[in-house]
Amino acid sequence: GQKQRVAIARALANDPQIILADEPTGNLDSKSADEAVEILHNLNKRGVTIIMVTHNLNLIKYSHRVLWMKDGLVEKEVEQNVK
């Protein structure tokens, strides 16, 4: 969990316009995961593009566009409004 928090902080240090996040909450406890998601959500509201890969279906509510993939192919795509 600590390494993941450091990686997130390091990624944000350069004020990026795009963040690629591979399972950003995977090794975090629930409190830290909620904090990380809130940070990413706030960055997105400020115009930062977040491209995230996750198995955590709870994160869908933060996503403007969701792609479900199977065997390397897009199986389903959904676009939604996020506040």
N, CA, C and O atoms as a GROMACS GRO file, in nm:
protein
  332
    1GLY      N    1   0.080  -0.120   0.000
    1GLY     CA    2   0.000   0.000   0.000
    1GLY      C    3   0.084   0.126   0.000
    1GLY      O    4   0.054   0.222  -0.071
    2GLN      N    5   0.192   0.126   0.081
    2GLN     CA    6   0.278   0.244   0.090
    2GLN      C    7   0.342   0.274  -0.045
    2GLN      O    8   0.349   0.390  -0.085
    3LYS      N    9   0.390   0.171  -0.114
    3LYS     CA   10   0.453   0.192  -0.245
    3LYS      C   11   0.352   0.250  -0.344
    3LYS      O   12   0.387   0.335  -0.426
    4GLN      N   13   0.228   0.206  -0.335
    4GLN     CA   14   0.125   0.256  -0.426
    4GLN      C   15   0.096   0.403  -0.398
    4GLN      O   16   0.078   0.482  -0.491
    5ARG      N   17   0.090   0.440  -0.270
    5ARG     CA   18   0.066   0.581  -0.235
    5ARG      C   19   0.181   0.668  -0.285
    5ARG      O   20   0.158   0.778  -0.336
    6VAL      N   21   0.304   0.620  -0.271
    6VAL     CA   22   0.420   0.695  -0.319
    6VAL      C   23   0.415   0.709  -0.471
    6VAL      O   24   0.445   0.815  -0.525
    7ALA      N   25   0.377   0.602  -0.540
    7ALA     CA   26   0.368   0.606  -0.687
    7ALA      C   27   0.263   0.708  -0.732
    7ALA      O   28   0.285   0.780  -0.829
    8ILE      N   29   0.152   0.715  -0.662
    8ILE     CA   30   0.047   0.812  -0.696
    8ILE      C   31   0.100   0.953  -0.674
    8ILE      O   32   0.082   1.040  -0.760
    9ALA      N   33   0.164   0.977  -0.561
    9ALA     CA   34   0.220   1.109  -0.532
    9ALA      C   35   0.324   1.148  -0.636
    9ALA      O   36   0.326   1.263  -0.682
   10ARG      N   37   0.410   1.056  -0.673
   10ARG     CA   38   0.514   1.082  -0.773
   10ARG      C   39   0.451   1.117  -0.908
   10ARG      O   40   0.498   1.206  -0.978
   11ALA      N   41   0.346   1.045  -0.944
   11ALA     CA   42   0.278   1.070  -1.072
   11ALA      C   43   0.215   1.209  -1.076
   11ALA      O   44   0.207   1.271  -1.182
   12LEU      N   45   0.170   1.258  -0.962
   12LEU     CA   46   0.102   1.387  -0.956
   12LEU      C   47   0.199   1.504  -0.944
   12LEU      O   48   0.160   1.619  -0.967
   13ALA      N   49   0.324   1.478  -0.909
   13ALA     CA   50   0.422   1.583  -0.880
   13ALA      C   51   0.448   1.674  -1.000
   13ALA      O   52   0.478   1.793  -0.981
   14ASN      N   53   0.438   1.623  -1.121
   14ASN     CA   54   0.469   1.702  -1.240
   14ASN      C   55   0.347   1.767  -1.303
   14ASN      O   56   0.355   1.816  -1.416
   15ASP      N   57   0.234   1.769  -1.233
   15ASP     CA   58   0.112   1.831  -1.282
   15ASP      C   59   0.075   1.781  -1.422
   15ASP      O   60   0.066   1.861  -1.515
   16PRO      N   61   0.055   1.650  -1.438
   16PRO     CA   62   0.031   1.592  -1.571
   16PRO      C   63  -0.108   1.628  -1.625
   16PRO      O   64  -0.200   1.658  -1.549
   17GLN      N   65  -0.120   1.624  -1.756
   17GLN     CA   66  -0.250   1.644  -1.821
   17GLN      C   67  -0.322   1.511  -1.843
   17GLN      O   68  -0.443   1.507  -1.860
   18ILE      N   69  -0.244   1.401  -1.843
   18ILE     CA   70  -0.299   1.266  -1.858
   18ILE      C   71  -0.237   1.177  -1.752
   18ILE      O   72  -0.116   1.180  -1.731
   19ILE      N   73  -0.319   1.097  -1.686
   19ILE     CA   74  -0.270   1.000  -1.588
   19ILE      C   75  -0.316   0.862  -1.632
   19ILE      O   76  -0.434   0.838  -1.655
   20LEU      N   77  -0.220   0.771  -1.645
   20LEU     CA   78  -0.250   0.631  -1.674
   20LEU      C   79  -0.244   0.556  -1.542
   20LEU      O   80  -0.138   0.549  -1.479
   21ALA      N   81  -0.356   0.500  -1.499
   21ALA     CA   82  -0.365   0.436  -1.368
   21ALA      C   83  -0.404   0.289  -1.384
   21ALA      O   84  -0.516   0.257  -1.424
   22ASP      N   85  -0.311   0.201  -1.352
   22ASP     CA   86  -0.335   0.056  -1.361
   22ASP      C   87  -0.365   0.004  -1.221
   22ASP      O   88  -0.275  -0.006  -1.138
   23GLU      N   89  -0.491  -0.028  -1.195
   23GLU     CA   90  -0.536  -0.075  -1.063
   23GLU      C   91  -0.488   0.020  -0.952
   23GLU      O   92  -0.418  -0.024  -0.861
   24PRO      N   93  -0.525   0.149  -0.959
   24PRO     CA   94  -0.472   0.246  -0.863
   24PRO      C   95  -0.511   0.221  -0.718
   24PRO      O   96  -0.447   0.274  -0.627
   25THR      N   97  -0.615   0.142  -0.694
   25THR     CA   98  -0.658   0.116  -0.557
   25THR      C   99  -0.632  -0.028  -0.515
   25THR      O  100  -0.670  -0.069  -0.405
   26GLY      N  101  -0.567  -0.105  -0.600
   26GLY     CA  102  -0.551  -0.248  -0.580
   26GLY      C  103  -0.486  -0.291  -0.450
   26GLY      O  104  -0.530  -0.389  -0.389
   27ASN      N  105  -0.383  -0.220  -0.406
   27ASN     CA  106  -0.310  -0.261  -0.285
   27ASN      C  107  -0.335  -0.168  -0.167
   27ASN      O  108  -0.260  -0.170  -0.069
   28LEU      N  109  -0.440  -0.088  -0.175
   28LEU     CA  110  -0.468   0.008  -0.068
   28LEU      C  111  -0.581  -0.040   0.021
   28LEU      O  112  -0.671  -0.111  -0.023
   29ASP      N  113  -0.575   0.001   0.149
   29ASP     CA  114  -0.688  -0.025   0.237
   29ASP      C  115  -0.804   0.064   0.191
   29ASP      O  116  -0.783   0.156   0.112
   30SER      N  117  -0.923   0.038   0.240
   30SER     CA  118  -1.041   0.106   0.188
   30SER      C  119  -1.035   0.258   0.208
   30SER      O  120  -1.078   0.333   0.120
   31LYS      N  121  -0.983   0.304   0.320
   31LYS     CA  122  -0.973   0.449   0.345
   31LYS      C  123  -0.877   0.514   0.246
   31LYS      O  124  -0.909   0.617   0.187
   32SER      N  125  -0.760   0.455   0.229
   32SER     CA  126  -0.661   0.509   0.135
   32SER      C  127  -0.712   0.501  -0.008
   32SER      O  128  -0.688   0.592  -0.088
   33ALA      N  129  -0.783   0.394  -0.042
   33ALA     CA  130  -0.839   0.379  -0.176
   33ALA      C  131  -0.941   0.489  -0.203
   33ALA      O  132  -0.941   0.550  -0.310
   34ASP      N  133  -1.028   0.516  -0.106
   34ASP     CA  134  -1.127   0.623  -0.122
   34ASP      C  135  -1.059   0.758  -0.142
   34ASP      O  136  -1.102   0.838  -0.224
   35GLU      N  137  -0.952   0.783  -0.066
   35GLU     CA  138  -0.878   0.909  -0.078
   35GLU      C  139  -0.813   0.920  -0.216
   35GLU      O  140  -0.817   1.026  -0.278
   36ALA      N  141  -0.753   0.812  -0.265
   36ALA     CA  142  -0.689   0.812  -0.396
   36ALA      C  143  -0.791   0.838  -0.506
   36ALA      O  144  -0.765   0.916  -0.598
   37VAL      N  145  -0.905   0.774  -0.498
   37VAL     CA  146  -1.010   0.792  -0.598
   37VAL      C  147  -1.062   0.936  -0.594
   37VAL      O  148  -1.088   0.995  -0.699
   38GLU      N  149  -1.078   0.991  -0.477
   38GLU     CA  150  -1.125   1.130  -0.465
   38GLU      C  151  -1.024   1.227  -0.528
   38GLU      O  152  -1.064   1.323  -0.594
   39ILE      N  153  -0.896   1.202  -0.507
   39ILE     CA  154  -0.792   1.285  -0.569
   39ILE      C  155  -0.802   1.276  -0.721
   39ILE      O  156  -0.801   1.379  -0.790
   40LEU      N  157  -0.811   1.155  -0.775
   40LEU     CA  158  -0.822   1.138  -0.920
   40LEU      C  159  -0.949   1.204  -0.973
   40LEU      O  160  -0.946   1.267  -1.079
   41HIS      N  161  -1.058   1.189  -0.902
   41HIS     CA  162  -1.186   1.249  -0.944
   41HIS      C  163  -1.174   1.402  -0.948
   41HIS      O  164  -1.220   1.464  -1.044
   42ASN      N  165  -1.114   1.461  -0.846
   42ASN     CA  166  -1.098   1.607  -0.843
   42ASN      C  167  -1.005   1.655  -0.954
   42ASN      O  168  -1.030   1.759  -1.015
   43LEU      N  169  -0.899   1.579  -0.981
   43LEU     CA  170  -0.811   1.614  -1.093
   43LEU      C  171  -0.887   1.611  -1.224
   43LEU      O  172  -0.870   1.699  -1.309
   44ASN      N  173  -0.971   1.510  -1.242
   44ASN     CA  174  -1.049   1.498  -1.364
   44ASN      C  175  -1.145   1.616  -1.379
   44ASN      O  176  -1.164   1.668  -1.489
   45LYS      N  177  -1.206   1.659  -1.269
   45LYS     CA  178  -1.296   1.774  -1.273
   45LYS      C  179  -1.222   1.901  -1.313
   45LYS      O  180  -1.282   1.995  -1.365
   46ARG      N  181  -1.089   1.905  -1.289
   46ARG     CA  182  -1.007   2.021  -1.327
   46ARG      C  183  -0.949   2.007  -1.467
   46ARG      O  184  -0.870   2.091  -1.510
   47GLY      N  185  -0.987   1.901  -1.539
   47GLY     CA  186  -0.945   1.888  -1.677
   47GLY      C  187  -0.837   1.786  -1.706
   47GLY      O  188  -0.797   1.770  -1.821
   48VAL      N  189  -0.789   1.716  -1.604
   48VAL     CA  190  -0.688   1.612  -1.625
   48VAL      C  191  -0.758   1.486  -1.675
   48VAL      O  192  -0.859   1.444  -1.619
   49THR      N  193  -0.704   1.427  -1.781
   49THR     CA  194  -0.759   1.303  -1.834
   49THR      C  195  -0.707   1.186  -1.753
   49THR      O  196  -0.586   1.174  -1.731
   50ILE      N  197  -0.796   1.100  -1.708
   50ILE     CA  198  -0.758   0.980  -1.632
   50ILE      C  199  -0.796   0.858  -1.715
   50ILE      O  200  -0.912   0.840  -1.751
   51ILE      N  201  -0.698   0.776  -1.745
   51ILE     CA  202  -0.722   0.648  -1.812
   51ILE      C  203  -0.689   0.541  -1.710
   51ILE      O  204  -0.574   0.526  -1.670
   52MET      N  205  -0.791   0.467  -1.668
   52MET     CA  206  -0.775   0.374  -1.558
   52MET      C  207  -0.816   0.233  -1.598
   52MET      O  208  -0.917   0.212  -1.665
   53VAL      N  209  -0.736   0.137  -1.556
   53VAL     CA  210  -0.768  -0.005  -1.571
   53VAL      C  211  -0.797  -0.057  -1.432
   53VAL      O  212  -0.715  -0.040  -1.341
   54THR      N  213  -0.912  -0.122  -1.414
   54THR     CA  214  -0.946  -0.173  -1.281
   54THR      C  215  -1.045  -0.288  -1.292
   54THR      O  216  -1.118  -0.301  -1.390
   55HIS      N  217  -1.046  -0.368  -1.188
   55HIS     CA  218  -1.148  -0.472  -1.174
   55HIS      C  219  -1.254  -0.428  -1.072
   55HIS      O  220  -1.351  -0.499  -1.048
   56ASN      N  221  -1.234  -0.310  -1.012
   56ASN     CA  222  -1.321  -0.259  -0.907
   56ASN      C  223  -1.442  -0.189  -0.971
   56ASN      O  224  -1.432  -0.075  -1.015
   57LEU      N  225  -1.554  -0.257  -0.975
   57LEU     CA  226  -1.673  -0.202  -1.039
   57LEU      C  227  -1.730  -0.081  -0.966
   57LEU      O  228  -1.809  -0.007  -1.023
   58ASN      N  229  -1.691  -0.059  -0.840
   58ASN     CA  230  -1.736   0.058  -0.766
   58ASN      C  231  -1.683   0.188  -0.826
   58ASN      O  232  -1.738   0.295  -0.801
   59LEU      N  233  -1.576   0.179  -0.906
   59LEU     CA  234  -1.517   0.299  -0.964
   59LEU      C  235  -1.589   0.346  -1.090
   59LEU      O  236  -1.560   0.454  -1.141
   60ILE      N  237  -1.682   0.266  -1.140
   60ILE     CA  238  -1.756   0.304  -1.261
   60ILE      C  239  -1.829   0.436  -1.242
   60ILE      O  240  -1.840   0.514  -1.336
   61LYS      N  241  -1.878   0.462  -1.122
   61LYS     CA  242  -1.956   0.584  -1.100
   61LYS      C  243  -1.874   0.711  -1.120
   61LYS      O  244  -1.931   0.819  -1.135
   62TYR      N  245  -1.740   0.700  -1.122
   62TYR     CA  246  -1.653   0.815  -1.144
   62TYR      C  247  -1.613   0.829  -1.291
   62TYR      O  248  -1.540   0.922  -1.326
   63SER      N  249  -1.657   0.739  -1.375
   63SER     CA  250  -1.607   0.730  -1.512
   63SER      C  251  -1.705   0.788  -1.614
   63SER      O  252  -1.824   0.757  -1.612
   64HIS      N  253  -1.652   0.873  -1.702
   64HIS     CA  254  -1.733   0.928  -1.810
   64HIS      C  255  -1.754   0.825  -1.920
   64HIS      O  256  -1.858   0.822  -1.987
   65ARG      N  257  -1.655   0.740  -1.936
   65ARG     CA  258  -1.662   0.638  -2.041
   65ARG      C  259  -1.604   0.509  -1.985
   65ARG      O  260  -1.496   0.509  -1.925
   66VAL      N  261  -1.676   0.400  -2.004
   66VAL     CA  262  -1.632   0.270  -1.952
   66VAL      C  263  -1.626   0.171  -2.068
   66VAL      O  264  -1.721   0.158  -2.146
   67LEU      N  265  -1.515   0.101  -2.077
   67LEU     CA  266  -1.498  -0.004  -2.177
   67LEU      C  267  -1.479  -0.136  -2.103
   67LEU      O  268  -1.394  -0.145  -2.014
   68TRP      N  269  -1.556  -0.236  -2.138
   68TRP     CA  270  -1.536  -0.371  -2.085
   68TRP      C  271  -1.459  -0.449  -2.190
   68TRP      O  272  -1.497  -0.451  -2.308
   69MET      N  273  -1.352  -0.513  -2.147
   69MET     CA  274  -1.270  -0.588  -2.243
   69MET      C  275  -1.265  -0.735  -2.207
   69MET      O  276  -1.272  -0.773  -2.090
   70LYS      N  277  -1.255  -0.818  -2.309
   70LYS     CA  278  -1.240  -0.962  -2.291
   70LYS      C  279  -1.150  -1.012  -2.402
   70LYS      O  280  -1.173  -0.984  -2.520
   71ASP      N  281  -1.048  -1.086  -2.364
   71ASP     CA  282  -0.954  -1.143  -2.460
   71ASP      C  283  -0.895  -1.036  -2.552
   71ASP      O  284  -0.875  -1.060  -2.672
   72GLY      N  285  -0.869  -0.917  -2.496
   72GLY     CA  286  -0.805  -0.811  -2.572
   72GLY      C  287  -0.896  -0.732  -2.663
   72GLY      O  288  -0.849  -0.645  -2.738
   73LEU      N  289  -1.025  -0.759  -2.660
   73LEU     CA  290  -1.121  -0.690  -2.746
   73LEU      C  291  -1.225  -0.617  -2.663
   73LEU      O  292  -1.265  -0.664  -2.556
   74VAL      N  293  -1.269  -0.501  -2.712
   74VAL     CA  294  -1.375  -0.427  -2.644
   74VAL      C  295  -1.505  -0.503  -2.664
   74VAL      O  296  -1.550  -0.527  -2.776
   75GLU      N  297  -1.565  -0.541  -2.552
   75GLU     CA  298  -1.688  -0.619  -2.553
   75GLU      C  299  -1.811  -0.528  -2.538
   75GLU      O  300  -1.918  -0.558  -2.591
   76LYS      N  301  -1.793  -0.417  -2.464
   76LYS     CA  302  -1.905  -0.328  -2.436
   76LYS      C  303  -1.848  -0.189  -2.406
   76LYS      O  304  -1.739  -0.177  -2.352
   77GLU      N  305  -1.924  -0.086  -2.442
   77GLU     CA  306  -1.882   0.052  -2.416
   77GLU      C  307  -2.002   0.131  -2.367
   77GLU      O  308  -2.111   0.122  -2.424
   78VAL      N  309  -1.982   0.211  -2.261
   78VAL     CA  310  -2.088   0.293  -2.205
   78VAL      C  311  -2.032   0.432  -2.178
   78VAL      O  312  -1.922   0.446  -2.125
   79GLU      N  313  -2.108   0.534  -2.216
   79GLU     CA  314  -2.074   0.672  -2.181
   79GLU      C  315  -2.180   0.723  -2.086
   79GLU      O  316  -2.298   0.692  -2.100
   80GLN      N  317  -2.136   0.802  -1.986
   80GLN     CA  318  -2.230   0.852  -1.887
   80GLN      C  319  -2.185   0.989  -1.838
   80GLN      O  320  -2.068   1.025  -1.850
   81ASN      N  321  -2.278   1.064  -1.782
   81ASN     CA  322  -2.247   1.193  -1.722
   81ASN      C  323  -2.204   1.171  -1.578
   81ASN      O  324  -2.268   1.098  -1.503
   82VAL      N  325  -2.094   1.235  -1.542
   82VAL     CA  326  -2.042   1.224  -1.405
   82VAL      C  327  -2.034   1.364  -1.348
   82VAL      O  328  -1.990   1.457  -1.415
   83LYS      N  329  -2.077   1.379  -1.224
   83LYS     CA  330  -2.071   1.511  -1.159
   83LYS      C  331  -1.945   1.528  -1.081
   83LYS      O  332  -1.923   1.632  -1.020
   0.00000   0.00000   0.00000
